[in-house]
Each structure stands twice: as C-alpha cells, then as structure tokens.
Amino acid sequence: MAAVEVLPSEQGFARTHAKDAAEETRVFSDEHIAKAHAQLVETFRSGRTKTYEWRKAQLEGLRRLCVENSEQVCKAIISDLGRPKMEAFLGDVTAVVTEIDHTLQHLQSWMQPEAVATPMIQKPGRSCIIREPKGVVLQIAPWNFPVNLSLMGLIAGLAAGNCCLLKPSEIAPSTEELLAKLLPKYVDPEAVIVINGGIPESAALLKLRWDHILYTGNGVVARAVARAAAEHLTPITLELGGKSPTIVLPGANIPVAARRILAGKFFNCGQICIAPDYALVHKDAEAQLVKEMQGLVKSWYGEDASTSDSFGRIINERHWDRVRGLIESSGAEVLAQPGEADQASKFIPPTLLRDPSVDSAIMQEEIFGPVLPILKMDSMDSMVDHINAGEKPLAMYIFGPEAAADQIIARTSSGGVCVNDTIYHILNPDLPFGGVGGSGIGRYHGKWGFDEFSHVRSVMYRATWLDLPQRYPPYSDSNLKMMEKLLVGPLVPPGMKKALAAVGGVAVAGAALAARSRL
C-alpha cells in the first residue's frame, strides 16, 4: 500500500491521541460488534424509525438525558478534562439542548415532501423531493467535547430516522462510561447502541458495511476511515480541524477583539477544533493588542493560572508533552505565561507568544492547546498570502471593519468565518458546520445535519390520461421533427413570435383604451 500523505498541520497531533493497538485491552469482541450491527440493521428494516413520532421520542429522550443528568455530565467532563464547570455546562449540556429544541421545532416541516417544478414537456405530472433515512449510521466521536460531539451527531442521525452506533472516545473514559450507561435508558436501545473501546474496536467497526459514517477528529485517522468507507462505497462526513487563523485589522475594536480572541483560545484549555490557532495582526494594531491581551491574562487568571477555577487542563500526558514541546521549540518571545507547566496535573499555563519562526512546529501543526502565537504583518495582502499558503482551515476569524473583512473572505477559503468574534458562528443552528479540503468533508447542525443523514430522493408522478403516441416506435421523420421543435426549438419561428407580440401589444392597447372610454 502506498504511503499516506500527512499534512503539516497533522504532524505530531495524531500520534498524541491514541495508544498503540498492542497496548490496548479489548472491551468488545468482533462477534459482539457484529451482533450489534445486525441488531441495528434489523431495527431499521422494521420501519419504525421512519415515523415522526419515533424520531420525536428519541430527541425528547436525549433532551431529558442532558437535563436530568447535567450534574453527572459535568462531573465526568471535569474528571476527563479538568474543565471548569461553567465550560462543561455551556459546551456539553446547553449547546446540545439548544440543538435538540431547534430540531424538534422544525422536524415536521423538514420531513414534508418538497414540491419542485415540472417542465412543460413532462406534463401532465408533478415532481417532488423526499428525504428518507439512509439506514444504519456509525459515529466515531472525539474526546475534547465528549458529550456534545457524541450527541450532536445522534441528534442529526435520529432526526433523519436512522439507527445509530456510537463509538465514544476512550481517551475521555469517564464520559465514555457515562454515555454507555445513560443512552439505553433514554432512547430506543435497539436503534442506538454504544460500543466502548479503542483502536481494535474502531477497526472492527470499520470493517462492517454502514450507510453513513460520521468521524470527528484528526486527518490521519480520517484517511483510515475514508479508506474503509470506500470499500463499501459508504458516504462519509469528516469533521477535522487545522490551523484556524485570526486576523486583526486596522480599525478593529482592540479591547473587544482581545477579549473575544482569548476567550475562544482558552475555552477548554484550547482543545477545540475551531479555536483561534494563531493571530495575524496588522503592524498598526499589534502593540495595543498585545498590551490588552497581557492585561487580560493577568486579570482573568492571576499570577498562577493553575490556582484558577476558570482554567482547564490538558487531556493526557502525551498531549501535554506535545504542547510543551511546541512552546519550547517555537523560538518566540513569551509575552504572558502565568504559572509553571506541570505534567502531573496536566497543566500548561495560558501562553502568548510573539513572532515564532514560521518554520517552527507551532506554526506548522494544529496547536490544540492554550497557546496563541502572534505574528505582526505589514498588510492585508501578506495576511491573505500566509493563509492561502497553507491548508484550508476549519474556521477563520477576522476583527475589523466588515468591508475589509469581506475582502479577506472573498480572497480565502475556510469551513466557516466569524467576523468580530470567535467560536460563535457554530452556535447558530441555521448555519452549516463543516470543513473544506483538509479541514473536513460534509456538514451538519440544524437542517444541514438532517439533510446530511438523509437520502434525497427524486420522485415524479405522471398522469395516464394523456399518452402521446409520438414517443413510441415505430419512429418517423415527422415525429423526429416534432420532437426537435418541442425539445430543442424553436417551436414558434422568431418571425412569427414578433408578429404575435405585435398583435398582442395592439390588442392590449385597444383593451386599455376601451376601458378608459367607459370611465
């Protein structure tokens, strides 16, 4: 097999996330996994998942799971990630409930057949589009938002009427165990099955035939998922990441920009696929932005962020080693770093770096940690050139006048854009969430998720009271000429069209004069 290309942004990051397969103990056997898959296939073939009532009941069950167990969910996330409770609640409970409420509000209308136009040559008849479930869906979820990114996929899959197998991340074991315990109590256990475990379980799952696969994580594993899916021609949704840039232009509201950039960067200790990865700051705004950010880091976290209740931790020692190495090899000036990194507690302080080497690992790899490199740039053109020289990112953040932001949007490509804020664009359920190129394939959230997990089926209904004989053999030259005029044209010669238009114009004018004379 040919060597798989690994993008610069994926170097190191993928190797952090999972143990070697030889290190792992099996949780479920291949036989158990095959039986779970067969159960889902049987349930889907029963037809019960296609009704509105069933779909609504599953979504309401997921909502109850979040509301009734919010304390357990937060505790599990704090155990796995050391995340502040506020961030656990906002990121993994309220975001899911909001998505469920939006889906329940619109689900009936999404399920209705969509009428579309029918060409004149195909009348009498009518046409429509129906969205039907794809079947049995595999979802492989990540560790950084272990409840949010497990349940968001289930919301879309169940709303579309599918059966789902969820593989949570073994790297967040408390949340993995909690989901396996709670989900069968709140949703149809014959239609939603949780398989825990690591690489061996994932490999066994990917050998089976699915009707759709959703994977959230890094590009290296995504390629393995894509290869496995290709064996069965299975459609996939890949939610990945990359180096999402933040641009600060002249005219930006610097105090607001500083707050919003750092809030997006340090939420969940920077372990977010759409976190601001680095900042490109115009030379006229750089000094003020740096000063604002330095003051904010101190006022938010004090002299030692390890004592703050508002700052999280790195997921594991491997990832800690990696992020610490990125800082040390950056060649950058450290502008702020309250506290000493500590591997035992998986603490890395919120760190601001000025002008790292563009060739350093921190400017090549996705950081996925609480470190913000700041690069001073001479012009908008240099910013655009820097972004376009790399892979297309999952997100882009632009601070400055909207007219200038629109110029950058027009000259670059990314999964999503947020102007004068960070992260917030993914909270709008009417906006699709997804990447482009190396940052992902497909999209979901809201109606976009419903469509992603639905087969869009074309349906035409034809009347039988009119059935022109000219379409059937034996063919004749006269029938061919008629078909040419009907299908290619012109059915009415141009000269006759002008004459008819003139006659029509005279007739309309005469009718208008007659009407006025009666007044």
C-alpha positions, 0 to 999 in steps of 0.5 A: 500500500502506498504511503499516506500523505500527512499534512503539516498541520497533522504532524505530531497531533495524531500520534498524541491521541491514541495508544498503540493497538498492542497496548490496548485491552479489548472491551468488545469482541468482533462477534459482539460488534457484529451482533450489534450491527445486525441488531441495528440493521434489523431495527431499521428494516422494521420501519419504525424509525421512519415515523415522526413520532419515533424520531420525536421520542428519541430527541425528547429522550436525549433532551431529558438525558442532558437535563436530568443528568447535567450534574453527572455530565459535568462531573465526568467532563471535569474528571476527563478534562479538568474543565471548569464547570461553567465550560462543561455546562455551556459546551456539553449540556446547553449547546446540545439542548439548544440543538435538540429544541431547534430540531424538534421545532422544525422536524415536521416541516423538514420531513414534508415532501418538497414540491419542485417544478415540472417542465412543460414537456413532462406534463401532465405530472408533478415532481417532488423531493423526499428525504428518507433515512439512509439506514444504519449510521456509525459515529466515531466521536472525539474526546475534547467535547465528549458529550456534545460531539457524541450527541450532536451527531445522534441528534442529526442521525435520529432526526433523519430516522436512522439507527445509530452506533456510537463509538465514544472516545476512550481517551475521555473514559469517564464520559465514555462510561457515562454515555454507555450507561445513560443512552439505553435508558433514554432512547430506543436501545435497539436503534442506538447502541454504544460500543466502548473501546479503542483502536481494535474496536474502531477497526472492527467497526470499520470493517462492517458495511454502514450507510453513513459514517460520521468521524470527528477528529484528526486527518490521519485517522480520517484517511483510515476511515475514508479508506474503509468507507470506500470499500463499501462505497459508504458516504462519509462526513469528516469533521477535522480541524487545522490551523484556524487563523485570526486576523486583526485589522486596522480599525478593529475594536482592540479591547473587544477583539482581545477579549473575544480572541482569548476567550475562544483560545482558552475555552477548554484549555484550547482543545477545540477544533475551531479555536483561534490557532494563531493571530495575524495582526496588522503592524498598526494594531499589534502593540495595543493588542498585545498590551490588552491581551497581557492585561487580560491574562493577568486579570482573568487568571492571576499570577498562577493560572493553575490556582484558577477555577476558570482554567482547564487542563490538558487531556493526557500526558502525551498531549501535554508533552506535545504542547510543551514541546511546541512552546519550547521549540517555537523560538518566540518571545513569551509575552504572558505565561502565568504559572509553571507547566506541570505534567502531573496535573496536566497543566500548561499555563495560558501562553502568548507568544510573539513572532515564532519562526514560521518554520517552527512546529507551532506554526506548522501543526494544529496547536490544540492547546492554550497557546496563541502565537502572534505574528505582526504583518505589514498588510492585508495582502501578506495576511491573505498570502500566509493563509492561502499558503497553507491548508484550508482551515476549519474556521477563520476569524477576522476583527475589523471593519466588515468591508475589509473583512469581506475582502479577506473572505472573498480572497480565502477559503475556510469551513466557516468565518466569524467576523468580530468574534470567535467560536460563535458562528457554530452556535447558530443552528441555521448555519452549516458546520463543516470543513473544506479540503483538509479541514473536513468533508460534509456538514451538519447542525440544524437542517444541514445535519438532517439533510446530511443523514438523509437520502434525497430522493427524486420522485415524479408522478405522471398522469395516464390520461394523456399518452402521446403516441409520438414517443413510441416506435415505430419512429418517423421523420415527422415525429423526429421533427416534432420532437426537435421543435418541442425539445430543442426549438424553436417551436414558434419561428422568431418571425412569427413570435414578433408578429404575435407580440405585435398583435398582442401589444395592439390588442392590449392597447385597444383593451386599455383604451376601451376601458378608459372610454367607459370611465 
